[in-house]
Amino acid sequence: MNVESIVNALLGVVWSPYLVVLCLLAGLYFSVRTRFIQLRALPDMLRLVFRHERSDAGVSPFQALSLSLSSRVGVGNIAGVAMAIAFGGPGAILWMWVVAFLGASSAFIESTLAQIYKDRDAGGQYRGGPAYYIEKGLGQRWYAVLFALVAVLAGAMLAGTQSNAITSAVNEAWDVPVVFTTGALLVALGAILVGGVRRIAGVAQWLVPLMAIAYLLVAAMVMVLNADKVPEVAALVLRSAFGMDAAFGAMIGTAIQWGVRRGVLSNEAGMGSGAHPAAAAEVSHPVKQGLVQSFSVYIDTMVVCSATAFLILSTGLYNVYDPAVNGIPDDARLLLGNLPGVEAGPRFVQHAVESALPGFGRSFVALAILPFAFTTILALYYMAETNISYLCRDRPMPWVMGGFQLLFLLATGYSALNSATVAWSLGDIGVGLMSWLNILAILLLQRPALAALRDYEHHRRLGTDPLFDPHRLGVRNTCAWER
């Protein structure tokens, strides 16, 4: 048995249906416990996104949002959506929306906990995330160390998959040698990473909105050119999701499975990755950043993923494979074959754009993947760096961080120059383990987050700006707030 088969076997165990069910049930549970805060607090979310609270220790809420979106919005918003349609049918998109709606409550809980239990590192910057609230809230150091180690592994492996996507896309679109693109990528990354969280957040603050708006504008142009088909696309998604479509009626189980899995992998709600940038924000109350991070799940799935889905479906240029047939070439098991010979992934988007804007499709995919993947690498580095800092008790020696930055760049460069198949699988295993560890932790540690929510809503009813006092709520080990 070779390395790839062993890794794939582990992936099947970690990403079993039990994890999908856990993500859904946790989201539903937190939705009920918070009385669907992800719906009730939408006006507050929009208001808080653009608050300019900032200090020497923390970044602004909008910068923290941009940093978390850097992780959520990536290659998966293009390739992942195409694969969900190919293997789960158009109905998978509805189930992506469902998991995003429920997952927004999980994102709220984990991000609020990250703010409650954040701390300062040796440089005076806020640090936080699952490892911090597991140790401070649950008192389980071994559990926190385990999460930190898994997060470092996942961050390094997934960064390699993103760099590989960049070099492959640039090479295919403009025939630029992979080694040149890799060199330029590593120089740009190195210049940003040495600047720490402020420089990373500063780059994400302007690059994330720019890339998302540009992508949405092109998707909107294609949909306008196919405007007469958009209502039928919406109807197709609904029919397929509930097994009422003639072509895809037998795929309801597969639609749920692929929609939930791709949705969870895209918006990362409950995985704990979004909790790291959430802790870096300067706010007067933890719930404020919890609401902002909850809103980021909507941006990722309801907006960006939906744009990709409608772009593909409105042009009709996609394939759907029969889930009941295995062991034969893909083209021999097509339920719908509008692109025979085309592999599921970014090429669906490429053909969709080409059909509406001839000569632009290949370059568009490369231009979209480049900033999406680059900002994801920055967010993954920040997540890994935060957990390195935790393992060093927030006082790492300069050579430790310098050495880690070098290793991170080497891993990123290696995958950029080589196949990223095993790196993708290892990264998915890391993300899956993060999800198991983090969801169980926030289920055990929900009380402080729910108490903070009640406190926040009490202040809002009184018409005062919520200010967090952990002693009043009986929450302990909140070092950053006590200072």
C-alpha positions in Angstrom: 0.0 0.0 0.0 1.5 3.3 -1.1 1.4 6.7 0.7 -1.4 8.0 -1.3 -3.7 5.1 -0.6 -3.0 5.3 3.1 -3.8 9.0 3.1 -7.0 8.4 1.2 -8.0 5.7 3.7 -7.5 8.1 6.6 -9.4 10.8 4.8 -12.4 8.4 4.4 -12.3 7.8 8.2 -12.0 11.4 9.2 -14.6 12.7 6.7 -17.1 10.0 7.4 -20.9 10.8 7.3 -20.7 11.2 11.1 -18.7 14.4 10.7 -21.3 15.8 8.2 -24.1 14.9 10.6 -22.2 16.5 13.6 -21.7 19.7 11.6 -25.4 19.9 10.8 -26.7 19.0 14.2 -24.3 21.4 16.0 -25.4 24.2 13.7 -29.1 23.4 14.3 -28.5 23.1 18.1 -26.7 26.5 18.3 -29.4 28.1 16.1 -32.0 27.0 18.6 -30.0 28.0 21.7 -29.3 31.5 20.3 -32.9 31.8 19.0 -31.5 32.0 15.5 -29.1 34.8 16.1 -27.8 34.5 12.5 -31.2 35.7 11.3 -32.3 38.0 14.2 -29.1 40.0 14.2 -28.6 40.7 10.5 -28.9 44.5 11.0 -26.4 44.4 13.8 -24.0 42.4 11.6 -24.1 44.9 8.8 -23.6 47.8 11.3 -20.7 46.2 13.1 -18.7 45.2 10.0 -17.7 48.8 9.4 -16.9 49.9 12.9 -13.4 51.3 13.2 -12.5 50.2 16.7 -8.7 49.5 16.7 -5.8 49.6 19.1 -2.1 48.8 19.3 -3.1 45.3 20.4 -5.8 44.5 17.9 -7.0 45.1 14.3 -10.3 46.5 13.3 -13.5 44.4 13.0 -13.4 44.8 9.2 -9.7 43.8 9.0 -10.5 40.7 11.1 -13.5 40.0 8.8 -11.3 40.3 5.7 -8.7 38.0 7.3 -11.3 35.3 8.0 -12.8 35.7 4.5 -9.3 35.2 3.1 -9.5 31.7 4.5 -13.1 31.0 3.7 -13.1 32.5 0.1 -10.6 30.5 -1.9 -10.2 28.0 -4.7 -13.1 25.9 -3.2 -15.5 28.7 -4.2 -14.8 27.9 -7.8 -13.6 24.3 -8.0 -15.7 23.1 -5.0 -19.0 24.4 -6.3 -18.3 22.8 -9.7 -17.6 19.5 -8.1 -20.8 19.7 -5.9 -22.8 20.2 -9.1 -21.0 17.4 -11.0 -21.4 14.8 -8.3 -24.5 15.9 -6.4 -26.5 17.6 -9.1 -27.9 21.1 -9.1 -29.8 20.3 -5.9 -26.5 20.2 -3.9 -26.5 24.0 -4.1 -29.6 24.3 -1.9 -27.9 22.1 0.8 -24.8 24.3 0.7 -27.2 27.2 1.6 -28.7 25.1 4.4 -25.4 24.3 6.0 -24.3 27.9 5.6 -27.4 29.1 7.4 -27.0 26.6 10.3 -23.2 27.0 10.3 -23.4 30.7 10.8 -24.6 30.0 14.4 -21.6 27.7 15.0 -19.3 30.4 13.7 -20.9 32.9 16.1 -20.3 30.7 19.1 -16.6 29.8 18.3 -15.7 33.5 17.4 -17.4 34.8 20.5 -15.4 32.3 22.6 -12.2 33.3 20.8 -12.8 36.9 21.9 -13.7 36.0 25.5 -10.5 33.9 26.0 -8.1 35.8 23.8 -4.7 36.8 25.2 -1.7 38.9 24.3 1.6 37.6 22.9 5.1 38.8 23.7 4.7 41.6 21.1 1.4 42.9 22.8 -0.8 41.6 19.9 -4.1 39.8 20.6 -3.9 36.0 20.0 -6.7 33.5 20.3 -8.6 30.6 18.9 -9.7 27.1 19.8 -6.4 26.1 21.5 -6.8 29.2 23.8 -10.4 28.7 24.8 -10.0 24.9 25.2 -7.2 25.5 27.8 -8.7 28.5 29.5 -12.4 27.5 29.3 -12.2 23.7 29.6 -8.9 23.5 31.5 -7.6 20.8 29.2 -4.1 21.7 28.2 -3.5 18.3 26.4 -6.6 18.8 24.3 -5.5 22.3 23.4 -2.0 21.2 22.4 -3.5 18.5 20.2 -5.7 21.0 18.4 -2.7 23.4 17.9 -0.6 20.7 16.4 -3.4 19.6 14.0 -4.0 23.2 13.0 -0.3 23.8 12.2 -0.3 20.7 10.0 -3.5 21.6 8.2 -2.3 25.2 7.6 1.0 24.1 6.1 -0.6 21.4 3.9 -3.5 23.5 2.6 -1.2 26.4 1.8 0.6 24.1 -0.6 -2.6 23.2 -2.5 -3.4 26.9 -2.9 0.1 27.7 -4.3 -0.2 24.8 -6.7 -3.6 26.1 -7.9 -1.9 29.5 -8.6 1.0 28.2 -10.6 -1.2 25.8 -12.6 -3.7 28.4 -13.5 -1.1 31.0 -14.5 0.8 28.4 -16.6 -2.4 27.3 -18.4 -3.7 30.8 -19.0 -0.5 32.5 -20.1 2.1 29.7 -20.5 4.3 31.2 -17.7 6.9 28.7 -16.5 5.8 27.3 -13.1 9.3 28.0 -11.6 9.0 31.7 -12.4 5.5 32.0 -10.8 6.6 30.1 -7.7 9.6 32.4 -7.2 7.4 35.5 -7.5 4.8 34.0 -5.2 7.4 33.2 -2.5 8.9 36.7 -2.6 5.5 38.3 -2.2 4.6 36.0 0.6 7.8 36.5 2.4 7.5 40.3 2.3 4.1 40.1 3.8 4.6 37.4 6.4 7.5 39.2 8.1 5.2 42.1 8.8 3.0 40.0 11.2 -0.7 40.1 11.7 -1.0 43.9 10.9 0.5 43.6 7.5 -1.4 40.4 6.7 -4.7 42.0 7.8 -3.8 45.2 5.9 -3.3 43.3 2.6 -6.5 41.2 3.2 -8.4 44.4 4.0 -8.1 45.7 0.4 -7.4 42.6 -1.6 -10.4 40.5 -0.4 -13.1 43.0 -1.2 -11.5 43.8 -4.5 -11.2 40.2 -5.6 -14.8 39.3 -4.5 -16.3 42.4 -6.2 -14.5 41.7 -9.5 -15.5 38.0 -9.4 -19.1 38.9 -8.7 -19.2 41.5 -11.4 -18.1 39.0 -14.1 -20.5 36.4 -12.8 -23.3 39.0 -12.9 -22.4 39.9 -16.5 -22.7 36.2 -17.6 -26.1 35.9 -15.7 -27.4 39.1 -17.3 -26.6 37.7 -20.7 -28.5 34.5 -19.7 -31.2 36.4 -17.7 -34.0 34.4 -19.3 -32.6 31.2 -17.8 -32.1 32.4 -14.2 -35.7 31.7 -13.0 -35.4 28.1 -14.5 -32.1 27.7 -12.7 -33.6 28.6 -9.4 -36.5 26.2 -10.0 -34.0 23.4 -11.1 -32.1 23.8 -7.8 -35.2 23.5 -5.7 -36.6 20.5 -7.7 -33.3 18.7 -7.7 -32.7 19.3 -3.9 -35.9 17.4 -3.0 -35.7 14.7 -5.7 -38.5 16.1 -7.8 -36.6 16.6 -11.1 -37.0 14.0 -13.8 -33.2 13.9 -14.6 -31.9 14.1 -11.0 -34.7 12.7 -9.0 -32.7 9.7 -7.7 -29.9 11.9 -6.4 -31.4 13.4 -3.3 -29.1 11.6 -0.9 -26.1 12.4 -3.0 -27.2 16.0 -3.3 -27.4 16.3 0.5 -24.0 14.6 1.0 -22.1 16.7 -1.5 -23.9 20.0 -0.7 -23.2 19.7 3.0 -19.6 18.5 2.6 -18.6 21.2 0.1 -20.5 23.8 2.1 -18.7 22.9 5.3 -15.3 22.8 3.5 -16.0 26.2 1.9 -17.4 28.3 4.8 -15.4 26.5 7.5 -18.1 27.2 10.1 -17.3 25.1 13.2 -13.8 24.1 12.1 -12.2 26.8 14.3 -10.2 28.5 11.5 -12.3 31.6 11.6 -11.9 31.9 15.4 -8.2 32.8 15.0 -8.7 36.1 13.2 -11.8 36.8 15.3 -9.6 36.9 18.4 -7.3 39.5 16.8 -10.0 42.2 16.6 -10.4 45.2 19.0 -14.0 45.3 20.1 -15.7 46.4 23.3 -17.8 43.2 23.6 -17.0 39.6 22.3 -20.4 39.3 20.7 -19.7 42.1 18.3 -17.0 40.0 16.6 -19.0 36.9 16.9 -21.7 38.6 14.8 -19.2 39.9 12.2 -17.7 36.4 11.8 -21.2 34.9 11.5 -21.9 37.3 8.6 -18.7 36.1 6.9 -20.2 32.7 6.4 -23.1 34.3 4.4 -20.6 36.2 2.2 -18.7 33.0 1.4 -21.6 30.7 0.6 -24.7 32.7 0.0 -22.9 35.3 -2.2 -19.6 33.9 -3.7 -20.5 30.2 -4.0 -24.0 31.1 -5.3 -22.4 33.3 -8.0 -20.3 30.4 -9.2 -23.3 28.1 -9.1 -25.6 30.4 -11.1 -22.8 31.2 -13.5 -22.4 27.5 -14.3 -26.1 26.5 -14.3 -27.4 29.5 -16.3 -25.1 28.6 -19.2 -25.9 24.9 -19.0 -22.2 24.0 -19.4 -21.6 21.3 -16.8 -21.7 17.5 -16.4 -23.6 15.4 -13.8 -22.4 11.9 -13.0 -24.6 9.0 -12.0 -23.7 8.2 -8.3 -25.0 4.6 -8.8 -22.3 3.8 -11.4 -18.7 3.3 -10.4 -15.5 1.8 -11.7 -15.9 3.0 -15.3 -14.6 6.2 -17.1 -16.5 9.3 -16.1 -17.9 10.0 -19.6 -19.5 6.6 -19.5 -21.6 7.4 -16.4 -23.0 10.8 -17.3 -26.5 11.6 -16.4 -26.0 15.0 -18.1 -23.1 15.5 -20.5 -23.0 19.0 -21.8 -19.1 19.1 -21.5 -18.0 15.6 -22.4 -14.3 15.0 -21.7 -14.1 18.0 -19.3 -13.1 17.2 -15.8 -15.2 18.6 -12.9 -13.7 21.7 -11.4 -12.5 25.2 -12.6 -13.0 24.2 -16.2 -16.8 24.3 -15.8 -16.4 28.0 -14.9 -13.9 28.6 -17.7 -16.4 27.2 -20.3 -19.3 29.1 -18.8 -17.5 32.4 -19.1 -16.2 31.6 -22.6 -19.7 31.0 -23.8 -20.8 34.5 -22.8 -17.5 36.4 -23.2 -15.5 34.6 -25.9 -11.7 34.6 -25.4 -12.0 35.6 -21.7 -12.7 32.3 -19.9 -9.3 30.9 -19.4 -7.8 34.2 -18.3 -10.8 34.9 -16.0 -10.3 31.7 -14.1 -6.6 32.4 -13.6 -7.3 36.0 -12.6 -9.9 34.7 -10.1 -7.8 31.9 -8.6 -4.7 34.1 -8.2 -6.0 36.5 -5.5 -8.4 33.9 -4.0 -5.6 31.4 -3.4 -3.0 34.0 -2.4 -5.2 35.5 0.4 -6.1 32.0 1.6 -2.3 31.2 2.0 -2.0 34.4 4.1 -4.9 33.3 6.3 -3.6 29.8 6.7 -0.2 31.1 7.7 -1.8 33.3 10.3 -3.8 30.4 11.7 -0.6 28.2 11.9 1.5 31.0 13.3 -1.1 31.6 16.1 -1.0 28.0 17.1 2.9 28.0 17.1 2.6 31.1 19.4 0.2 29.2 21.6 2.6 26.1 21.8 5.4 28.5 22.9 3.2 30.1 25.6 2.9 33.3 23.5 6.6 34.0 23.9 8.3 32.2 21.0 11.9 33.0 20.4 12.6 35.0 17.2 14.4 32.0 15.7 11.3 29.8 16.2 9.0 32.1 14.2 11.8 32.7 11.6 12.3 29.0 11.2 8.6 28.4 10.9 8.2 31.1 8.3 11.0 29.5 6.3 9.5 26.0 6.6 6.1 27.4 5.6 7.5 29.0 2.5 9.4 25.8 1.6 6.3 23.7 1.9 4.3 26.2 -0.2 7.0 26.3 -2.8 7.4 22.5 -3.0 3.7 22.0 -3.6 3.6 24.8 -6.2 6.3 23.0 -8.2 4.8 19.5 -7.8 1.5 17.6 -7.7 -0.6 18.7 -4.8 -2.8 15.6 -4.7 -1.4 14.2 -1.4 -1.2 17.7 0.1 -4.9 18.2 -0.6 -5.8 14.9 1.1 -3.5 15.7 4.1 -4.9 19.2 4.4 -8.5 17.8 4.3 -7.5 15.3 7.1 -6.2 18.2 9.2 -9.3 20.3 8.6 -11.5 17.3 9.4 -9.7 16.6 12.7 -9.9 20.3 13.5 -13.7 20.1 13.0 -14.1 17.1 15.3 -11.9 18.7 18.0 -13.4 22.2 17.8 -17.1 21.3 17.5 -16.9 19.0 20.5 -15.1 21.8 22.4 -17.7 24.5 21.7 -20.5 22.1 22.6 -18.8 21.7 26.0 -18.0 25.4 26.3 -21.1 27.1 25.1 -22.2 28.7 28.3 -19.8 31.7 28.4 -20.8 32.5 24.8 -24.5 32.3 25.5 -24.1 34.4 28.7 -22.2 37.0 26.6 -25.0 37.0 24.1 -27.6 37.7 26.8 -25.4 40.4 28.2 -25.0 42.0 24.8 -28.8 42.0 24.1 -29.5 43.4 27.5 -27.3 46.4 26.7 -28.9 46.8 23.3 -32.4 46.9 24.8 -31.2 49.6 27.2 -29.8 51.6 24.2 -26.2 51.6 25.5 -23.1 50.4 23.8 -22.3 46.9 25.1 -19.2 46.8 27.3 -18.0 43.4 28.4 -17.3 42.7 32.1 -16.4 39.0 32.5 -16.6 39.3 36.3 -20.2 40.3 36.2 -21.0 37.2 34.1 -18.9 34.9 36.3 -16.4 34.1 33.4 -12.8 33.4 34.5 -9.4 33.2 32.8 -10.2 36.2 30.6 -6.7 37.8 30.8 -7.1 40.3 27.9 -10.4 41.7 29.3 -9.1 42.0 32.8 -6.2 44.3 31.7 
